[in-house]
Amino acid sequence: MEVIYSLIPAMIFLGLAMVVVLVWAIRRGQYEDLEGDAHRILHDDDDPNLPAEMRGQKRKAPRSDKVMPDADDD
């Protein structure tokens, strides 16, 4: 029974903290564009008419031609 006396205030505090985080996220605009990512995934990134920064081109990592020695090679 003593545990309940500490859990009730803890859960009230946790609930209030979550409400504060929700209000903060709403004010910061986290929920403004709910469908943007859903529509963005449908765009053709390979379209040659798109500017390079909009194509989503990934930079290729520099290729290393170094060969790592095997443990069996002596």
C-alpha positions as CSV (number, residue, x, y, z in Angstrom):
1,M,0.0,0.0,0.0
2,E,2.9,2.3,0.7
3,V,4.0,1.9,-2.9
4,I,0.8,3.4,-4.2
5,Y,1.4,6.6,-2.3
6,S,4.6,7.1,-4.2
7,L,3.3,5.8,-7.6
8,I,0.3,8.1,-7.8
9,P,2.3,11.4,-7.6
10,A,4.9,10.0,-9.9
11,M,2.3,9.1,-12.5
12,I,0.7,12.5,-12.2
13,F,4.1,14.2,-12.7
14,L,4.9,11.9,-15.7
15,G,1.5,12.7,-17.2
16,L,2.0,16.4,-16.8
17,A,5.5,16.2,-18.3
18,M,4.1,14.4,-21.3
19,V,1.4,17.1,-21.8
20,V,4.1,19.8,-21.6
21,V,6.2,17.9,-24.3
22,L,3.1,17.6,-26.5
23,V,2.2,21.3,-26.2
24,W,5.9,22.2,-26.9
25,A,5.9,20.0,-30.0
26,I,2.7,21.5,-31.3
27,R,4.0,25.1,-30.8
28,R,7.3,24.2,-32.6
29,G,5.3,23.0,-35.6
30,Q,6.0,19.3,-35.5
31,Y,2.5,18.5,-36.6
32,E,2.2,21.1,-39.3
33,D,3.0,18.9,-42.4
34,L,1.6,15.5,-41.7
35,E,1.4,14.4,-45.4
36,G,4.6,16.0,-46.7
37,D,6.7,12.9,-46.3
38,A,4.0,10.7,-47.7
39,H,3.9,12.8,-50.9
40,R,7.6,13.3,-51.1
41,I,8.3,9.6,-51.4
42,L,6.2,9.4,-54.6
43,H,8.4,12.0,-56.4
44,D,10.7,10.7,-59.0
45,D,14.3,11.5,-57.9
46,D,15.7,10.3,-61.2
47,D,14.0,13.0,-63.2
48,P,16.8,14.8,-65.2
49,N,14.9,18.1,-65.1
50,L,15.2,18.3,-61.3
51,P,18.0,20.4,-59.8
52,A,20.8,18.3,-58.3
53,E,20.0,19.2,-54.7
54,M,16.4,18.0,-55.2
55,R,17.4,14.7,-56.8
56,G,18.5,13.2,-53.5
57,Q,21.7,12.1,-55.0
58,K,23.8,10.3,-52.4
59,R,27.5,11.1,-52.3
60,K,29.5,8.0,-52.9
61,A,32.0,7.1,-50.3
62,P,35.6,7.3,-51.4
63,R,36.6,3.9,-52.6
64,S,39.6,2.4,-50.9
65,D,41.7,0.1,-53.1
66,K,43.7,-1.1,-50.1
67,V,43.6,-4.8,-49.6
68,M,43.5,-5.9,-46.0
69,P,45.8,-8.8,-45.3
70,D,44.3,-12.1,-44.3
71,A,45.1,-13.7,-41.0
72,D,46.4,-16.8,-42.9
73,D,49.0,-14.8,-44.9
74,D,52.4,-14.9,-43.3
